[in-house]
Every structure is written in structure tokens, then in C-alpha cells.
Amino acid sequence: MTTVSPGETRPFETIFTEPVWYDVEFSFDGSTKNGRTAYHPTPPDRDYGNVLESAITDSGWSSWQISATENLGAFASRSDE
């Protein structure tokens, strides 16, 4: 589990350490009703990586999105191709 304080924005570059599928759950004040998704930082057979972003507002509304990136970061030398 990773925590971000109110008003804080922080990248977590070392959470996803393996090129596998992750079950990601977002919570607000201990409630897990705010969202859940499957996420893979470097999908197999693809030459791009993914970035997962999430936001939770003061009222507890949350959103998340997954965007593609050419920067594979720590997975640039992966050998699953």
C-alpha cells in the first residue's frame, strides 16, 4: 500500500517492479469504493509502456487513466519479446 497526503502529487516510479499484470485499487479515507483496474506497465508484444495516473478530489470522487509512452523506463531491457 502507498499513501499520498491531501494536496500532494507524487510519482511512484518503483511500485511496479515487474513486467506483469497488477490489480490496482484506489481508496479514499479507507473506503475502497473509489476504483479498481488491471494495469500492466509494459504489455507483452508491444514496443511501448503504460503510465497509470489517478486523482481523488476533496469530495471523494476519483478517476484514473492509463496512457501509453515510448519511455519504457526500468523495463527498457525486458526480454519477454
C-alpha positions in Angstrom: 0.0 0.0 0.0 1.2 3.5 -0.8 -0.3 6.7 0.7 -0.4 10.2 -0.7 -1.3 13.1 1.6 -4.1 15.6 0.7 -2.9 18.2 -1.8 0.2 16.1 -2.6 1.1 14.9 -6.1 3.8 12.3 -6.3 5.1 9.9 -9.0 5.7 6.3 -7.8 8.3 5.0 -10.1 9.3 2.0 -8.1 5.9 0.4 -7.3 5.6 -1.6 -10.5 8.8 -3.6 -10.4 7.9 -6.5 -12.7 6.5 -6.6 -16.3 3.3 -8.4 -15.1 -0.4 -7.5 -14.6 -1.2 -5.7 -11.4 -4.6 -5.4 -9.7 -4.7 -1.7 -8.6 -7.2 -0.4 -6.1 -7.7 3.2 -5.2 -9.1 4.3 -1.8 -10.1 7.4 0.0 -10.2 7.6 3.8 -10.2 3.8 4.0 -13.0 3.3 1.5 -12.2 1.1 -1.4 -15.3 2.1 -3.5 -13.2 4.6 -5.4 -11.9 2.4 -8.2 -10.0 -0.6 -9.3 -8.3 -1.6 -12.5 -5.9 -4.1 -14.0 -2.6 -2.5 -15.1 0.5 -3.7 -17.0 3.5 -1.3 -17.2 4.8 -2.9 -20.4 2.2 -5.0 -22.2 3.7 -8.1 -23.9 4.4 -7.9 -27.7 4.3 -4.1 -27.6 7.1 -1.5 -28.0 5.6 1.0 -25.6 5.0 1.3 -21.9 2.0 2.4 -19.9 1.6 5.1 -17.3 -1.2 4.9 -14.7 -2.5 8.2 -13.2 -5.1 8.7 -10.6 -6.8 11.6 -8.8 -9.1 11.8 -5.9 -10.9 15.1 -5.2 -11.7 16.6 -1.8 -15.3 15.3 -2.1 -14.0 11.7 -2.6 -14.6 11.4 -6.4 -11.9 9.6 -8.1 -10.7 9.0 -11.6 -7.8 7.1 -13.2 -6.4 6.8 -16.7 -3.8 4.7 -18.5 -1.7 6.4 -21.1 0.9 5.0 -23.5 4.5 6.2 -23.5 7.6 5.5 -25.6 9.7 5.6 -22.4 9.9 2.1 -21.1 11.9 3.2 -18.0 13.2 0.3 -15.9 11.7 -2.1 -18.5 13.7 -0.9 -21.4 15.8 -4.1 -21.4 13.0 -6.6 -20.9 13.5 -9.9 -22.5 9.9 -11.1 -23.0 9.8 -10.3 -26.7 
